[in-house]
């Protein structure tokens, strides 16, 4: 397994349960950019509307903060976008 594949698997294992617990469907996780300018994008949707409100994005972001901080799966700094 490549480093990118292992990281993808790790991120999915951390993020998917949190998103599901909040009642949302995870659409995609993507890490883009280069070291020093990385962005972790988490795309999810409300099961009833197929969309997310700004408040729901903030809810997911806050819920992911601690698990991502504790696991620290990404080397260096990154921005989280939900």
N, C-alpha and C positions, 0 to 999 in steps of 0.2 A: 504494500500500500504506500503510495507517495505521501509526502508531508502534507500536500494540499488536500488529498483525499482523507487523510487522518484528521486534519483540522476540520474539514467539512463534517465528518462524522461526529466529532466532539462537539462542535457548535450545534448540530441538530439535536444531539442528546441533551444538551443544556437548555436549548431554547424551546423545542417542541413541547415538552411537558408544561412549561410555564404558560405558553400561549394557549394550550388546550385547557389548562386549569382555569383560565380566565374566560373560557367559553368562546374562543376564537379559533378559526382554522388557519394554520400556517400555510402560506403560499410558497414562500421562497426565502432562503437565507443566502446572502452573497457578500463576500469580502472583496472589496475593490481598492485600487490604488497601489501605492508603493510604500515601503517602510518610511515612516515619518509622516505619511499622509494617507492612512488607511481609513476606510469607511466600512462599517458592518451594517448592511441593510437587511432589515427584517420586514418581510411583507406578509401581512395577515389580513383576514377579512372577518367581519361579523357574519355568523352563520345565517342570520335572518335577513340581512340586507345586502350582503356581498361587498360591503364597503366598511370603512372605519372613519369615525369622527376624530377630530383633533384630540378630544378627551380620551378616547379609546387608545389612540397612539401613545399618549402620555402615560396611560395606565399600564400598557405593555412595557414601555420603556422603563418605568419605575420598578416594575416587577422583575425585569431582567437585570437590573443594575447589580444587585447583590450576588446572584448566581454567577454572573460573568466576572465580577470582581473577585470572588472567592476562587473560582476555577482558573482564572487568568490564562485562557487558552491562546490568546493572541500576543505575540511578542511586540512590545512597544505600545505606543499610544494609538488610539483609533477613535473615530467618531461613530456613535450609534445612531442610526436612522431607522425609525419605525414608520 
